[in-house]
Amino acid sequence: MTDPYDTADYYDARDSENLTHDTPVGAIEEFLDDFMSPGCDVAAIIAEHSPIEVTGYAREAVRQAVEQVVRYELLEAERVPSGGRRAVYLYVFQEQASGFRLCSDVSEALRKQTAGRMNRGVVAGFSYVVDKPGASPHLLYSLRGLNDFDVQKFATTNGGGGHKAAAGFSGSLDDVLARATPYELVRALLEMFLGGKETP
């Protein structure tokens, strides 16, 4: 059986949203370029940043993920000067079982669909993860912020971390059972974070 990594359409080692490398080597070279300077010790830089994780992406997997996105519209608790409350959009999808991590690419595809007029919000990809043989599975949410939404703050309130544009956190299956689905769980968590209510 062919490994899906070997048949990926493009590769990335920087969690970039501009995926242009059609080989793992190209992705690694771009990653290392950030640390290179004239006369630097290349071997030392490689040793310092090893192992370098390279992710493979498949265009078909991205297309399928975008088609299956579930969208929620939530409201922030704080009112804007006009008296209304600002909408925050949540786009949720299930990561592919193939092992591809698609959150950055799905975010980019959604931006292209809206010609860059994407509303403020969050893209959340979820997957079921087993850390070691025999362990119980748990949920892993990968988050990307849209239009300056700080997903690090959202992730941190749920025991995770990251940075402003890309973050993540884990969720228990008990929480999912209480909310029926992973979609509803992340919606409820974001709603609590915003302090607002879902629009009808």
C-alpha positions as CSV (number, residue, x, y, z in Angstrom):
1,M,0.0,0.0,0.0
2,T,1.3,3.4,-0.9
3,D,2.0,5.8,1.9
4,P,-0.2,9.0,1.5
5,Y,2.8,11.1,2.4
6,D,4.7,9.9,-0.6
7,T,1.8,10.8,-2.9
8,A,1.1,14.2,-1.5
9,D,0.7,17.2,-3.9
10,Y,2.8,19.5,-1.8
11,Y,4.8,19.8,1.4
12,D,5.3,22.3,4.2
13,A,7.7,22.5,7.2
14,R,6.6,26.0,8.5
15,D,2.8,25.8,9.0
16,S,2.6,28.2,6.0
17,E,-0.5,29.0,4.2
18,N,1.4,29.4,0.9
19,L,2.0,25.8,0.0
20,T,4.3,25.7,-3.0
21,H,6.8,22.9,-2.4
22,D,6.2,19.7,-4.4
23,T,9.0,17.9,-2.5
24,P,9.9,17.5,1.2
25,V,13.4,18.8,0.4
26,G,12.1,22.1,-0.9
27,A,10.0,22.5,2.3
28,I,13.0,21.8,4.5
29,E,15.2,24.3,2.5
30,E,12.7,27.1,3.0
31,F,12.4,26.3,6.7
32,L,16.2,26.5,7.1
33,D,16.5,29.7,5.0
34,D,15.0,31.6,8.0
35,F,18.1,30.7,10.1
36,M,20.9,31.0,7.5
37,S,23.3,33.9,7.1
38,P,26.6,34.4,5.3
39,G,29.3,32.3,6.9
40,C,27.0,30.5,9.3
41,D,27.6,26.9,10.5
42,V,24.9,25.1,8.4
43,A,25.5,21.7,10.2
44,A,25.0,23.4,13.6
45,I,21.7,25.1,12.4
46,I,20.4,21.8,11.1
47,A,21.3,20.0,14.4
48,E,19.7,22.8,16.5
49,H,16.3,22.6,14.6
50,S,16.2,18.8,14.1
51,P,14.1,16.9,13.7
52,I,12.3,19.0,11.1
53,E,8.7,18.0,10.7
54,V,7.4,18.0,7.2
55,T,3.7,17.7,6.5
56,G,2.3,16.4,3.2
57,Y,-1.0,17.8,1.7
58,A,-3.3,16.5,-0.9
59,R,-5.5,18.9,-3.0
60,E,-8.3,16.3,-3.1
61,A,-8.3,16.0,0.6
62,V,-8.4,19.8,1.0
63,R,-11.4,20.0,-1.4
64,Q,-13.3,17.3,0.5
65,A,-12.6,19.0,3.8
66,V,-13.8,22.4,2.6
67,E,-17.0,20.8,1.2
68,Q,-17.7,19.3,4.6
69,V,-17.2,22.5,6.7
70,V,-20.0,23.3,9.1
71,R,-20.4,27.0,9.7
72,Y,-21.7,28.6,12.9
73,E,-22.4,32.3,13.5
74,L,-21.8,33.5,17.0
75,L,-21.9,37.0,18.7
76,E,-19.4,38.7,20.9
77,A,-20.7,39.8,24.2
78,E,-19.2,43.3,23.9
79,R,-21.2,45.8,21.9
80,V,-19.8,47.9,19.2
81,P,-20.4,51.8,19.2
82,S,-23.5,51.3,17.0
83,G,-25.1,49.3,19.8
84,G,-24.9,45.9,18.0
85,R,-22.6,43.0,18.6
86,R,-20.0,41.8,16.3
87,A,-20.4,38.4,14.6
88,V,-17.7,35.8,14.8
89,Y,-17.8,32.8,12.4
90,L,-16.7,29.3,13.3
91,Y,-15.9,26.9,10.5
92,V,-15.5,23.3,11.7
93,F,-14.4,20.2,9.8
94,Q,-12.9,16.7,10.5
95,E,-9.3,16.2,9.6
96,Q,-8.7,13.4,7.2
97,A,-8.0,9.9,8.5
98,S,-5.0,9.7,6.1
99,G,-3.0,11.8,8.5
100,F,-2.9,15.0,6.5
101,R,-3.2,18.1,8.7
102,L,-5.3,20.5,6.6
103,C,-6.3,23.4,8.9
104,S,-4.0,26.0,7.3
105,D,-5.0,24.9,3.8
106,V,-8.7,24.8,4.5
107,S,-8.4,28.4,5.9
108,E,-6.7,29.5,2.8
109,A,-9.3,27.8,0.6
110,L,-12.1,29.5,2.5
111,R,-10.4,32.9,2.1
112,K,-10.1,32.3,-1.7
113,Q,-13.8,31.4,-1.9
114,T,-14.8,34.7,-0.4
115,A,-12.2,36.7,-2.5
116,G,-10.5,37.8,0.7
117,R,-13.7,39.2,2.3
118,M,-13.6,36.6,5.1
119,N,-15.4,37.6,8.3
120,R,-13.6,37.5,11.6
121,G,-13.6,34.0,13.0
122,V,-12.0,30.6,13.6
123,V,-11.3,27.6,11.4
124,A,-11.3,24.4,13.6
125,G,-10.2,21.0,12.4
126,F,-10.6,18.1,14.7
127,S,-9.2,14.6,14.8
128,Y,-9.2,11.6,17.1
129,V,-5.8,10.9,18.6
130,V,-4.4,7.9,20.5
131,D,-1.1,8.8,22.2
132,K,0.0,5.3,22.8
133,P,-1.2,1.7,22.2
134,G,-4.1,0.8,24.5
135,A,-4.7,4.4,25.6
136,S,-8.2,6.0,25.2
137,P,-8.6,8.3,22.2
138,H,-9.1,12.0,22.8
139,L,-9.9,14.9,20.5
140,L,-7.4,17.3,19.1
141,Y,-8.5,20.6,17.8
142,S,-6.3,22.6,15.4
143,L,-7.3,26.3,15.1
144,R,-6.6,29.1,12.6
145,G,-7.6,32.7,13.1
146,L,-9.4,34.6,10.4
147,N,-9.2,38.4,10.1
148,D,-7.1,39.0,13.2
149,F,-9.0,36.7,15.6
150,D,-6.6,35.6,18.3
151,V,-7.0,31.8,18.5
152,Q,-4.1,31.6,21.1
153,K,-6.4,33.2,23.7
154,F,-9.2,30.8,22.8
155,A,-6.9,27.8,22.9
156,T,-5.3,28.8,26.2
157,T,-8.7,29.0,28.0
158,N,-9.2,25.4,27.0
159,G,-5.8,24.2,28.2
160,G,-4.0,24.5,24.9
161,G,-1.6,27.0,23.3
162,G,0.0,28.3,20.1
163,H,0.2,31.8,18.7
164,K,-2.3,34.4,17.5
165,A,-2.9,32.9,14.1
166,A,-2.5,29.2,14.8
167,A,-3.1,27.3,18.0
168,G,-4.8,24.1,19.3
169,F,-6.1,22.2,22.3
170,S,-7.3,18.8,23.3
171,G,-10.8,17.8,24.3
172,S,-12.1,14.7,26.1
173,L,-14.6,12.3,24.6
174,D,-16.7,12.7,27.7
175,D,-17.2,16.4,26.8
176,V,-18.2,15.3,23.3
177,L,-20.8,12.9,24.6
178,A,-22.2,15.7,26.7
179,R,-22.5,17.9,23.6
180,A,-23.4,15.2,21.0
181,T,-20.6,16.0,18.5
182,P,-17.1,17.5,18.2
183,Y,-18.8,20.2,16.1
184,E,-21.1,21.2,19.0
185,L,-18.4,21.0,21.6
186,V,-16.1,23.5,19.9
187,R,-19.1,25.7,19.1
188,A,-20.1,25.7,22.8
189,L,-16.5,26.4,23.9
190,L,-16.1,29.3,21.5
191,E,-19.5,30.7,22.6
192,M,-18.4,30.6,26.3
193,F,-15.1,32.3,25.3
194,L,-16.9,35.1,23.5
195,G,-19.5,35.5,26.3
196,G,-22.2,35.9,23.7
197,K,-25.0,33.8,22.2
198,E,-25.3,31.9,18.9
199,T,-27.5,33.8,16.4
200,P,-30.8,32.2,15.5
